[in-house]
């Protein structure tokens, strides 16, 4: 259907990654669901979140309009929970979820919010750093942050003007003049 001349996009796949078993993890932003899809058959293996979750969501797990789903080396999933557009929470979060795929349960391991309770209506990501810290790009909000494993804020930066980050990354940078 069309509204005011614009197509309506019901799904919006904003992240696709290969899981540790070779199958796909797909983030459907507009349906607030993560899908595991069999690479060989194309069939849905499970759904996390949304209206038809195959997992019982533990306290604090519910996410909405998410970005940047990633499987971590310890088996957990990280994602950026926008919870906005329209707002479903007071602040966006960088979260880590532990799945028990046998018992079909999802447990919240950690959730980091910005001290200013930023609510990002689009974009955003969290990156697990080699030392276990989380680096967060707050999407439509012009901020980047780094947290230690205990949730202590180590770095809080503001981008100039109204700049935004689809994906922010912490990288070593070396400037070399010509």
C-alpha positions as CSV (number, residue, x, y, z in Angstrom):
1,X,0.0,0.0,0.0
2,X,1.0,3.6,-0.5
3,X,0.8,6.5,1.9
4,X,1.4,10.0,0.7
5,X,3.3,8.7,-2.3
6,X,5.7,6.5,-0.3
7,X,5.9,2.7,-0.4
8,X,5.3,1.0,3.0
9,X,8.1,-1.4,3.9
10,X,6.8,-4.0,6.4
11,X,10.1,-5.8,7.1
12,X,13.3,-3.7,6.6
13,X,16.2,-6.1,6.7
14,X,19.0,-4.0,8.2
15,X,21.4,-6.7,9.2
16,X,22.2,-10.1,7.8
17,X,25.1,-12.2,9.2
18,X,26.3,-15.8,8.9
19,X,25.8,-17.6,12.2
20,X,28.4,-20.0,13.6
21,X,26.7,-23.0,12.0
22,X,26.6,-21.4,8.5
23,X,23.0,-20.4,8.6
24,X,21.8,-16.8,8.5
25,X,20.7,-14.4,11.2
26,X,18.5,-11.7,9.8
27,X,17.2,-8.6,11.6
28,X,13.7,-7.5,10.5
29,X,13.6,-4.0,12.0
30,X,10.0,-3.1,11.2
31,X,8.7,-6.4,12.7
32,X,11.1,-6.2,15.8
33,X,12.2,-9.8,15.1
34,X,15.5,-11.7,14.6
35,X,15.2,-14.7,12.3
36,X,17.5,-17.7,12.0
37,X,17.1,-18.9,8.4
38,X,18.5,-22.2,7.0
39,X,21.0,-21.4,4.4
40,X,20.3,-24.5,2.3
41,X,16.5,-24.5,2.4
42,X,15.5,-20.9,3.1
43,X,13.2,-22.0,5.8
44,X,12.9,-20.1,9.1
45,X,14.5,-22.2,11.9
46,X,13.4,-19.8,14.7
47,X,12.2,-16.3,15.5
48,X,13.3,-14.2,18.4
49,X,11.1,-11.3,19.4
50,X,8.1,-9.8,17.6
51,X,4.6,-11.2,17.5
52,X,5.5,-14.9,16.9
53,X,8.7,-15.4,18.9
54,X,9.7,-19.0,19.3
55,X,11.5,-18.1,22.5
56,X,10.1,-17.1,25.9
57,X,11.6,-13.7,26.5
58,X,13.0,-13.2,30.0
59,X,12.8,-10.0,32.0
60,X,14.2,-7.0,30.0
61,X,14.8,-9.0,26.7
62,X,12.0,-7.4,24.6
63,X,13.5,-5.2,21.9
64,X,11.9,-3.1,19.2
65,X,13.1,-1.7,15.8
66,X,16.6,-3.2,16.4
67,X,19.8,-3.0,14.4
68,X,23.1,-4.8,14.1
69,X,22.5,-8.4,15.3
70,X,25.7,-10.3,15.9
71,X,26.6,-13.7,17.4
72,X,29.5,-13.4,19.8
73,X,32.3,-16.0,20.5
74,X,30.6,-17.0,23.8
75,X,27.3,-17.8,21.9
76,X,25.4,-14.7,23.1
77,X,23.7,-12.3,20.7
78,X,24.3,-8.5,20.7
79,X,22.1,-6.0,19.1
80,X,21.1,-2.3,19.3
81,X,17.6,-1.9,20.6
82,X,16.3,1.3,19.2
83,X,12.9,1.1,20.9
84,X,11.8,4.1,18.9
85,X,9.8,5.1,15.8
86,X,7.4,5.0,17.5
87,X,8.9,4.9,21.1
88,X,8.3,1.8,23.1
89,X,10.8,2.6,25.9
90,X,12.3,5.7,27.3
91,X,15.8,5.0,26.0
92,X,17.6,3.0,23.3
93,X,20.0,0.2,24.6
94,X,22.9,-1.9,23.6
95,X,22.0,-5.4,24.7
96,X,23.4,-8.9,25.0
97,X,21.0,-11.9,25.1
98,X,21.7,-15.5,25.9
99,X,19.6,-18.0,24.0
100,X,18.9,-21.5,25.1
101,X,17.9,-23.0,21.8
102,X,16.8,-26.3,23.3
103,X,14.5,-24.8,26.0
104,X,13.6,-21.9,23.8
105,X,14.3,-19.2,26.4
106,X,16.1,-15.8,26.0
107,X,17.8,-14.2,28.9
108,X,19.1,-10.6,29.2
109,X,22.8,-10.6,30.0
110,X,23.5,-6.9,29.8
111,X,21.9,-3.6,28.8
112,X,23.7,-0.4,28.4
113,X,21.9,3.0,28.1
114,X,23.4,6.4,27.6
115,X,23.4,8.6,30.7
116,X,21.3,11.2,28.8
117,X,18.7,8.4,28.1
118,X,19.1,8.9,24.3
119,X,16.3,7.5,22.1
120,X,17.5,6.7,18.6
121,X,14.7,6.6,16.0
122,X,17.0,4.9,13.4
123,X,20.4,3.3,12.9
124,X,22.8,2.4,15.7
125,X,25.0,-0.5,16.7
126,X,27.1,-2.0,19.4
127,X,30.4,-3.7,18.9
128,X,32.1,-6.1,21.3
129,X,35.7,-5.2,21.6
130,X,38.5,-7.8,22.1
131,X,38.9,-6.8,25.8
132,X,35.2,-7.3,26.4
133,X,34.1,-3.6,26.3
134,X,31.1,-2.5,24.3
135,X,31.5,0.3,21.8
136,X,28.1,1.9,21.0
137,X,27.0,4.2,18.1
138,X,23.8,5.8,19.0
139,X,22.4,6.1,15.4
140,X,20.2,9.1,14.9
141,X,21.7,10.6,18.1
142,X,25.1,12.2,17.5
143,X,26.9,10.2,20.2
144,X,29.4,7.3,20.6
145,X,30.2,5.6,23.9
146,X,32.3,2.8,25.3
147,X,31.3,0.7,28.4
148,X,33.3,-1.8,30.3
149,X,31.9,-5.3,31.1
150,X,30.3,-3.9,34.3
151,X,28.5,-1.1,32.5
152,X,30.8,1.7,33.5
153,X,31.0,4.5,31.0
154,X,34.6,4.8,29.8
155,X,34.1,7.1,26.8
156,X,31.3,9.4,25.8
157,X,31.8,11.4,22.6
158,X,29.6,13.8,20.7
159,X,29.8,14.1,16.9
160,X,29.7,17.6,15.4
161,X,26.4,19.2,14.5
162,X,23.6,16.8,13.7
163,X,25.9,14.0,12.4
164,X,24.6,10.5,12.8
165,X,26.2,7.0,12.7
166,X,24.7,4.0,10.9
167,X,27.5,1.9,12.3
168,X,30.2,3.3,14.6
169,X,33.4,1.4,15.0
170,X,36.4,1.8,17.3
171,X,39.5,1.4,15.2
172,X,43.2,2.3,15.5
173,X,43.7,5.4,13.4
174,X,47.0,6.8,12.2
175,X,47.2,10.0,10.2
176,X,49.9,10.1,7.6
177,X,50.4,13.5,5.8
178,X,51.1,13.3,2.1
